Amino acid sequence: MTIDLQEKAKRRCSWLPDLNAYSGPRYKALAAALAEAIDQGDLAADMRLPPQRLLADALGVTTGTVTRGYAEAERRGLVEARVGSGTYVYDRQDDQRPNFYHLQAENEDNRLDLSLSLMVPSPQRLQGLQQALQTLIEDPLQLAEVLAYQSERGQPQQLAVFCDWFQRLGIPIDPDQLVVTDGGQHGIFLSLQALLAPGELLVTDQLTYPGVIAAARELHLRHQGIPRDAQGMDMQALERLCQQQKPRAVYIMPDQNNPTGYCLSAERRKELVALARQYDFWIIEDAVQFMPPEFRQERLADLAPERCVYLFSTSKILAGGLRVGVLAAPKTQLPRLTAALRAHCWMAPPLMVALTCAWIESGEADQLLEWQWQELRARQELVSQELEGADFSRHPAGFVVWLQLPGDWQTGEFVRAAADAGVRVLGAEPFSVGSQPVPRAVRLCVSPPANRDRLREALQRLQALLKSPPRGRAVF
Ligand SMILES: Cc1ncc(COP(=O)(O)O)c(C=O)c1O
């Protein structure tokens, strides 16, 4: 490039950073410069950034570098690419992006929400809750008990109810290992807090449950993601990491990864346990998205009972609003776990735990679970029919579908286009750990729609988008 061309490009650029002021690769320097300029008010909300080729000429770098820099800035939520129009500074005042924890059920304007993995709606749930409430109302002794402070781990008779249930579900667990929690997310937080100190390293899949990413951040843990293949987490990559650093724990959803739906193969389970023993780390096994027995493989907690915490919750079976879960841990770790629990909330709310136990004891919980497993399978079959030809992964009885975007679709654009079509989905970003490029993919949850017809409608709207990728993307 001639000096003349560079000078001309510089004059035409509305914004020109000095990349030499930043270390690291040029594209990251560009993203950092964008962050600083936005922070300092040099780049205003909704301002259009210089076209990529022009900025590349002005900076004396390749267009690819600018493209990657803008993409990195988009990944960090600083800018947004608009089809056919360029890249703009993100306007936080007008934040329409889906907030991960923001729940927006289906509503009258025909919007369909596939963004969160919730239990499948069923009238059985309301009846089950009413019946459980009635059981409690008719038992003044129990009612008096729930008014009192209780033991942190849960009352012995409640732990026995959970153990009997697990037994029926084919999972023998010793009640002396159990701690009742305020749900699965609480179980994750407690385990991380009890087993890891700030600054220690937590390892998860590169694509993982956002709640664990949030908890690791709150607890000031270092967090690294490991890639996967068809069998699940890449154990060679994990071993290489163990040789260089010292992970304190691996968090994993072996029966159904959220968001990709993959399952950790039997062989990989053994390899993970062998690595855990060799390099001395904990395993946190999340079974909150609980699978039917024919899909459940040997639990990591059975393979390595001395170093595994098993997380379970009633949120995806009975109701997310109950906020009741349990964890099973090696007995040696119970003092640390209960100390953490006391520091959080002293105990899970006794009334909610008693209600949950009454529901489980009625036998209704088993029926609900069986029905939901069938329903999830039917919904996943619907996905195969309606998204025929699309590139997706999922578990055949799972809550989620991981949809790779074709052609020209960028994740943010697709999420916005889906929202415009009345369907809410989540892009890959909340699930992505570390600085690896975020895949062009979205997660759909099959469970929230009121019925299969509503799910079909949502899938048809998404399929229509997949078949008409954006045209006329400006090439700079
Ligand atoms: C894998 C996984 N773990 C934990 C949780 C949190 O469970 P709870 O709602 O019981 O806190 C969820 C909820 O979606 C989940 O998908």
The ligand as a Gaussian input file, in Angstrom:
#p B3LYP/6-31G(d) Opt

LIG

0 1
 C      -27.473000     -27.772000      34.019000
 C      -28.179000     -26.935000      35.030000
 N      -27.696000     -26.858000      36.275000
 C      -28.299000     -26.115000      37.211000
 C      -29.426000     -25.402000      36.927000
 C      -30.062000     -24.569000      37.996000
 O      -31.077000     -25.272000      38.601000
 P      -32.096000     -24.603000      39.637000
 O      -33.149000     -23.927000      38.835000
 O      -32.589000     -25.721000      40.464000
 O      -31.293000     -23.622000      40.435000
 C      -29.963000     -25.442000      35.632000
 C      -31.148000     -24.663000      35.286000
 O      -31.463000     -24.454000      34.136000
 C      -29.318000     -26.222000      34.656000
 O      -29.774000     -26.297000      33.395000

